[in-house]
């Protein structure tokens, strides 16, 4: 694999300096920079500020109204909107809690399965074929993943392979996506299926970077396969694992497509996530300001996670 | 013999009998891997098989029983492509995805060149600010972008939906949201190009545009391809942006069309499976044809 991948530490790497008077530098750079800067300024920076302002305004539809309501939307979202966050009784519920479920189970399962597949695949000679099978779902649209798994989960034992299997073992069919207590896990499993390949490829690339001689030497010294994994491979994988974990968590905060197709947040709002709340409040209920508050909460959740990742990159780069 | 050769000989059996012993000793690993591979394949195979089965069969027997009677048909595809308009949607998906890939690629490459090979004040600060925008979830900008585009359409043409009623809106928004990542990826590649080559071109009197087109771009094909594939699949697979920016049903890409099939007809698996399989074809072809760039693009995209 050639050098197309990004070296994590290189964000701040400086090219050799070439002395040019500042203004000449600007005028030379301008034709190259102007299209990107104009587009990003007008259609990304301005809109983010606009969204923050919308979230503190009593909006009319998607447009600004005359009254500033400051944090009312946030207060309502976090204390009085049971579909967003319901802390009245235990167990807590709502979109935020569902997202937390996603963070724990989706991230955990993806990392576990990605690690297991990456480590095991290096020990067999059909590694490439195996990895391709696990990785392919990564290319598939969340929309198609949703249809694939609706078919797997179908409560009809003549259609859904999972319930057919349960039936063959003597059990009763379960409406996986129709029950409040199973729906979130059903969607999470479908998305784990789609994302594990990514984790596997990243961790596998990191494993390949571990010197084979070290491993063989450990083997001759009588180390078991478990020792090799636990004492050599796992410690060296900790950085890529944390990077992937951050990627998965950010993905979870933005999750929308698969929930929208599989359940439309149902049954009865039981599988709503933050990204789904944003879409419903903004585009189906036409509450621009309320939806904007949800979007700002998403942004606020992502920033510290991303900052953690960048700090981690830096400290690792310094330690070498 | 060297010790290195000996240690390798310990780990990698050379004779046939040693190979067989090694193979058997790894039986649990093989069982685990094959089980995982089967679990991973079954859902996709189920969808593919279902899409070729006649509608009454789908409702009356599981797809896993269909290998016995071998009764397959293309009728579902005929229905979904023509009666349910998946054929024009296929074209729409391509018409949305191709410009939404080429525009950020070109605009991003231009900017990345300035950030790597032209010296100007506050260069690294501006670059870092741009890269920081990768954290912005598209939800935090969707509504203002939509309103800006509608206003822009009105100013330019007097019609509110000219921009959002055609592909302009989605092209532009995909371009904008891709730019920070694109510039980050390409700048890190451009800056690693040999300095001597670029200096030599400068000495020969090449302008920045000359260096960009004749030296930097041709040397950067792997990075350009990685971004292009990543972005193309991102757009092809996108649902949210299309829902917001494509309001005209004649312009719907396949993702929206499938979502509409589901909400209109419910779980009619003969239509859904054929539609979903059609949606998957292009990513699968891209994956198998360009696996190397694809994996590279995804690895690079892990920072997005």
Interface residues (C-beta under 8 A of the other chain):
Chain A: X1 X2 X3 X4 X5 X6 X7 X8 X10 X11 X12 X13 X14 X15 X16 X17 X18 X19 X20 X22 X25 X26 X28 X29 X31 X32 X33 X35 X36 X37 X39 X40 X42 X43 X44 X45 X46 X47 X48 X50 X51 X54 X62 X63 X113 X116 X117 X120 X121 X123 X124 X126 X130 X132 X133 X134 X135 X136 X137 X138 X139 X140 X141 X142 X143 X144 X147 X148 X149 X150 X151 X152 X154 X156 X157 X158 X159 X161 X164 X193 X198 X201 X202 X205 X213 X215 X216 X217 X219 X220 X243 X244 X247 X253 X254 X256 X257 X260 X261 X264 X275 X278 X279 X282 X283 X288 X291 X292 X294 X295 X296 X298 X299 X302 X303 X306 X309
Chain B: X4 X7 X8 X10 X11 X26 X29 X30 X32 X33 X36 X37 X40 X41 X42 X43 X44 X46 X47 X50 X58 X59 X60 X61 X62 X63 X64 X107 X108 X110 X111 X113 X114 X116 X117 X118 X119 X120 X121 X123 X124 X126 X128 X130 X131 X133 X134 X135 X136 X137 X138 X139 X140 X141 X142 X143 X144 X145 X146 X147 X148 X172 X173 X175 X176 X177 X179 X180 X183 X184 X185 X188 X189 X191 X192 X195 X208 X209 X212 X222 X223 X225 X226 X233 X236 X237 X238 X239 X240 X243 X244 X254 X255 X258 X259 X262 X263 X267 X269 X272 X273 X275 X276 X277 X279 X280 X283 X284 X286 X287 X291 X292 X293 X294 X295 X296 X297 X298 X299 X300 X302 X303
